[in-house]
Amino acid sequence: MQSQEQEPQANSASPAGRLRCVHYLRGIQLAEGGVVRAVLDLCAALASRGHEITLLTSDATDVPPEWKSAGEGVPRVVEIRPPSPILRLASEAQKVIRSADVLHLHTPWELANLPLARAATRLGVPYVVTIHGMLDDWSVAQKARKKRLFLALAGRRFLAGAARVHCTAEAELAQAAKFLRPGSGIVISLLVDLAPYANLPGPELALGQFPQIGGEGPRLLFLSRLHPKKRPELLIETATILQSMGVQVKVIVAGPGDRKYVAELEELAGRVGVGQCVSFPGMVSGDAKVSLYQAADVFVLPTSQENFGYVLIEAMACGTPVVTTKGVDIWEELQQAGAVIVEPDANQIAIAIHPLMADRGRARQLGLQGRDWVFRRLLPERVITDYEQMYQGLADQPR
């Protein structure tokens, strides 16, 4: 007879080639940014290849409706109350984990991951943690005291217990290594759905939907979640510098954001004298987003930190020249693909953009170089195989 502290062991591994993988992310709201997008895309791709994928979440707001019907070839969604680090994990969540080959957790700071990881360990199910750039030096320095306390009390043990800690770039792993068990880190690119970029719609759709960006003058696009970390104010300041160089630009600052912060950006644009040429279209999605990338002459992300930067890949997939910073963990790869890498400084950004406006042929060449790189290096079939190999290797280990 088992004691109260013991749990029945997990089922044996699934048939060869078919994996049972459970992902957990507390909330599925696309406005929250890249982590949600990464989880949805990975789950969808794995399920489409015949694997049994379950998404555990406490908020299924933006989960595709067809997933909730648990049809063939799509992930199954199980909504649970937010797991507590103190209380015993709900039986429904334990049942889902018990039947899995691998549990995949996302972000290192999520308290709900702790009871899920403990349950997986008791059940003999290996767990993977994707850190999503949150152990980068810049990220750890934000609210540093709170994070050091968490690492000391539970975080390091949580990371040490992971069968694999997943990073999306070598630079990300190098920064995170001091927090990890030696040998546990693995680098696999995020999965990017390239289907919307195979046949581009052209810029006309965006120009019709957002008439404020039409007319003469080059267009500079920022498209991301509007957050101080992304530093969109630098692009607004860049517009004033380019004006002093004789280049009249239109700046498009697109994406969802806190109303107060957006108002501060609008006030800044007016204060520095470029209010008439800066527009804030809000969140843009679907074909309109792809068309907006095409309508831009340069895509600029002056970010402090990104582990991957979906929007950079999307812009390059549209053939749009990219200017960004070394705050992006894959900056070296992007630079090889034709992106211009600068310091997060308005003067440096202006100096990088000015020659692209003066030599449109060079700009087009860099855009085509970037598009070619994306479709060679980030093919979904190639990337998803890396995930399958990681999961299968863990599933094949003795329980």
N, C-alpha and C positions, 0 to 999 in steps of 0.2 A: 504493500500500500504506500502511495506517495505521500510525502510530507506536504504541508501547506506551502512550503517555499519552493517546491519543485513544479515543473510544468511538463506535460507530455512533449516529447521531441517532435520536430517538424516532420512532415511527410518526406519520403525519399524524393530525390531530384526528379523533375519532369522528364518525359521522353526526350531523347536526343534531338536537338534542333529546336525544341519548343520550350521556351523559358517562361517561368512564372515570376514576374517582377512586380513589386509593389512600390509605388512612389508616394511620398507624403509631402504636401505643401499646405500650410495652414489655410491660406486664402487664395482663390483663383479669381483675381480681378486684373484685367489686362492693363488698366491705367497704372498699376503698381510697377510696371516696367519689365525688364528683360528676364528676371527669374521666372515669372509666370509664363512668359512666352517660351522660355527654354523647356520648362517642364511639359507644357502642352504639346510642343512640337516633338519632343522625344517620345512621349507616351504614344502619340498618334503614329509615329513612324514605326515603332516597335510592334504595335498592335497590327498595323497593316501588313507586317511580315509574318503574321501568324502566331506571335507570342501572346501569352495570357497576361495582360497588363491591367493592374488595378491602381486607380488614383484615389488615395485617401486624402480627404480634405475636410476642413470645418466650414468652408464657404465656397460653394460651387457656382457663384454668380455668373462667371464667364466660361464655364465649362460648355463645350459644344452640346447642343440639345440631344443630338443623336447618341452621345455617350451614355446618357442617362437611361436609355432603353436597353443597354447591354447587348447590342447587336453584334454580329460576326464581323471581325476585322476592326473593331474599335475598342478602346479601353472601357473598362467597367469603372463606375464612379461610386464610391462609398463615402457618404457624409457621416462624420463622427463629431461629437463634441470635442472642443480643444483639449488634448491630453494635458494632464497636470503633472508636473515633476514630482509631486508629493503623493497624490492619490493613485490607487491602482488603475492601470490601463483598462479601459472598457473592454468587455468580453468580445464585442464585435470587432474591435481593432485587433485584438489578440488572435481571433480566428482568421482574419485576413493574413496576418503575418505568418501564422503557423503553416499556411498552405503555400507560402512563397519559397522560391529558390533564393531570391535576393531581395532585400529591402533597400530602397534608395531614398536617402534623406537629403534635404536641400537647405543650405545656409548653416553656418556654424553657431550662430547666436540664438537660434530658435529654441526656446525652453521646451516646447512640446516634443522636440526630437529626443530628449533625454529618456523619457519613459518608453518611447518606441524602440530606441536602441537597446535599452535594458531588456525589453521583452524579446527582441530578436536574439540577443545573446543567450537568454534562458532557453529559447526554443532551438538554438543551434542554427539560426539563419544569419548568414553574413550580411553586414550592412555597409553601404557605400555612402559617403558624404560628399556632395558637391559644394564647394565653398563659395563659388560665384564672386570671387575677387574680394571677399570680406576679410581675408587675412593678409591682404596687401598692406604695405607699410602705411600708406595714406589712410586706409580704412581703419586700421587698428589704432591710429593716432586720434581718431574721432571718438569722444567719450572714453578716453583711454583708461581712466581709473575703473570705470564700471566693467569694461571688457577684461582688464587684468584680473579683477575679482572673480568674474565668471570663469575665466580660464583656470584660475587657482582652485576654485571650488568644484567645478565639474567639467569644464570645457576640454581641458587636456586629456582627462580620462575618456571622455566621449570620443575625441579624435583618435586617441590611441587604440580604442576598441574597434575602430573602423577597419574593415578588410581592405578597403581602398579609399583614399581621399582624392577626389577628382578635381583637377585643375584644367583650365582651357588653354593655357599657354605655359611655356617653359619659364617665362618671367614671373608668372603667378606662382608657380611651384617653388621657384627660388626664394621668393619672399615669404611663403608660408612654411617652408621646410623646418624652421626653428620650432614650430608648434606641433610637428607631426612625428609619428613613429617612423624611424628610418625605413625606407623601402616601401612605405605605404602609399606614397604619392604616385599618381598616374596622370598623364596629360592626354586629353582627347578634346578635339574642337567641339564647340557647341554645334548642334544640328541647325542648319538653315534651310528652310523650304525655298528652293529656287524656282519653283514652278511659276510664280507670278512674274518672274523676271526673264523668262525664256522668250516670250513674245511681248515686247514693251508696247504700251498703249499710245505713247507719244505725249508731248507736253500740253496738247490742246485741251485735254480734259481738265487739268489743273488750272490753266489760264482762264477757262470758262467758269470754273467753280469759284475761283478766287480772283476776281477782276482787279483787285487792288495791287496784284503783283505784275500786272501787264505793263505795256509801254516800253520806253527805251531804257537802256542801262542794264548792266549785268546784275544777275540775281544771286545773292548769297543765302544759302539755306542752312538753318539749324532745325533739326527735327529730332526731338527726344523728350523725355519727361523734363518739364521745367523745374529745375532744382538747383540750388546754389552750387552743388558739386559739379554740375555740368558747365557752369560758368557762361551762360548765354550773354551776360552783360559784356563780356569781352568782344563778342561779335558786334554788339551795338557800338562800343567804343571804336572798334576797327572801322566802322562806316565813317566816322568823323575823320579818321586819319586818311582814309582813301579819298574822301572829299578834298582834303587839303592837298592831295597828290593830283587832283583833277579828275578823279574817277567817281562819277555819280552812281552809286549802287542802290539796289533795293534789297532790304534785309527781311527775310521771312523767318520768324521765330515760331515754329509749329510744335505742338505737343500739349498734353494736359499738364496742369500745375495748380498749386495753391493760389487762390484768387489774390491774396495779399501780395505774394511774390510776383505774380504777373503784373499787378498794378505798379509795383516798384520798378519793374523793367520798362513798363510804358512811361512812367515818370522820368526814368533815366534817359530814354530816347528823346523825350521832349526837352529835357534840360540840356543835353549836349547838342541839340540842334538838328537831330535827324528823325524827329517824330513823324514827319510826313513820308519818310521812305522806309519805315519799319512797320511790319504788319504782324499780327498775332492771330492766325486762323484757328487756333485750338488743336484738338486731337484730329488727326487725319489718318484714314485707314483705307484698305482695299486698293482698287485701281487708282483712286485719287491720290493716294500716297505715292504709288509708283510713278504716276504722271508728274507729281510735284518734284520728285527727284530729277526727272528728266528736264523739267522746266528750269532747274537751277543751273547756273554756270559753275558754281563751286559749292560743295557741301563742307561745312565747317563745324567741328565739334571740339571746342576749346576745354575739354573736360579735365578735372583734377585726377579722376581715376575711373577706369573701366577695365574689367577683366577681359572683355571680348568686344563689346560694342556692336550690337546687331545693326544699328543704323549705318555704321561705316560700311559694313558688308553690303547692305541693301543699296546704298548710294553707288558703290563700286559696281554692283550687279547691273545698275542702270546706266553705266558708262559715264558717271558724273565724277569729275576730279574731286579728290578728298584732301582736306587740310585738317590735321589733328595733332595731338600732343603725345609725349612719352608717358602720359598718365594711362594710356591704353596698353594693357599687358602684351598685346600682339603688335605693338608698333613696329617692331623690326620686320615682321612678316608683311605688314601693310606697306612699309617703305619699299620693300623689294617689289611690291605689286604696283608701285607708282604713286602711292600717297605721299604728301608732303608733311613732314613731321617738324613741329616748331615748339618753342617754349610757350607756356600759357601766358602770353603777353600780347596786348593789342597791337603794339608796334611790330612785333615779330610776325603776327598773323597778317598784318597789312603788307609787310615786305614779301611774304610768301604768296599772297593773292595777286599783288600788282602785276608781276610778270605773266601770270596766267591770263589776266585780262588783256595784256598787251600782245600776247602771242596765242591767239585762239587755236591755232593748229597744234601747238604744244599741249594746250589744255585738252583738246580732243584726243591726242595721242595717249596722254596719261589716263584719261577716262577709259579708253579701249583696253589699255594695258591692265587696268584694275578689273574690268569685266572679265577679261580672259583668265586672270588669276583666280577669281572667284569660281568660275565654272570648271576650272581644272582642279583646284585644291580642295574645294568644299562641296563636292558632289555628295548629296545625301546618302547615296548607296555606299559610298566609300566611308563616310563618317559613321553611319549606323552599324557597319560591320565591326568597327572598333569597339563600340558599346557591347555588341553581342559577344565578342570575344572576351571582354572583361567579365561580363555576367556569367558566361559559360564556364570560364576558368574558376570562378568562385563557386558556382553550383556543383562543379565536379569534385570539389574538395570534400573530404569526409566530414560529416556533421558532428 
